[in-house]
Amino acid sequence: MSEEEWDLVVFLHNNNLIIQVWNGYWGEDYYTKEQGSLSRCQTFNHVRYVNGQFYFGKYSGRFVDYNEGGHMRKAALLFFGPPGVFL
């Protein structure tokens, strides 16, 4: 994991979406006190899903299918802030 890299984890629990966002940042390790690349996790338990789009915190997104070299792939397209601002 590097700075500004994100991992998005989506859980479905009792018909509710839960999203975890893992990202890297530069900081001091709590145990070794050395500077380095660290990771943190934010969990969003109250995710709204309306008309194919999900909303959590200051983010929104939608699940999409796309063609990569002749193979269909699944992905999450994320937005930050006002609708249409890509992450």
N, C-alpha and C positions, 0 to 999 in steps of 0.2 A: 504494500500500500504506500502511496506517495501523497504529498500535499495536494489538495484539491481533487483527489480521486474519491469517487463515491461508490458505494455498494448499496443497492436498494433491495431489501428483503420484504416480501409481501406474504402475510399469513391470512388465511381465511378461518375464522373461528366463530361458530354459531351464526353464520350468515353475516358476520361483521368483518371488515378489513382492518388489519393491524399492519402498520408499515414501520420498518426499522431502517434508518439511514446511518450507514457506517462511513466515516470519512477520516482522512489523514490530516494531520497538522504537525507543525514543528513546535517542540516544547521540551520541557525538562521531565525526564522519567522520575516518577515518584520514589522508586526504590534505589536506583543507581545515582540519581541527581545529575545524570549526563544529558546533554542536548541531543535530540534525535527526532526521527519521524515516529509519531504516536498515532493511535487511532481512538476514535470516540464513537459512541452510538447514541442516537436519539430514537425513542420509541413514540409513535403516534397511535394512540388507542382509539381516538375518535376520528375515523376517516369517513368522510361522506363520499358516496358513489351515486352520481346523478347523470342520467343520459350518457352513459359510457365514459364519463370523466370522474376522476377521484380528486379529492381535496384534503390536504393535511397540512397543518401549520400554515406557513406562508407560501406553500407550494400547491401545484395542481398537476395533473397529468392524465394520460390515457394510454391504454395498452394498444399496441399496433402490431401489425404483421408487415414485414418488408422482404423484398427479394434481394438476396445476396449471392451473386454468382449462380443463379438458377435454383437456389434453395430458399424456401420460405423460412424466415426466422421470426421469433416473437421478441418484442422489446417494450420498454416503457418510455414514452416520450414525456419529459418533465418540463414544467413551466415554473418560473419564479416570479412572484409579485403579480402585477396585473395580467389578465389573460393574454396569451400570445408572446410573452417575454420568455424566450428559451433559456434553459439552464445550461 
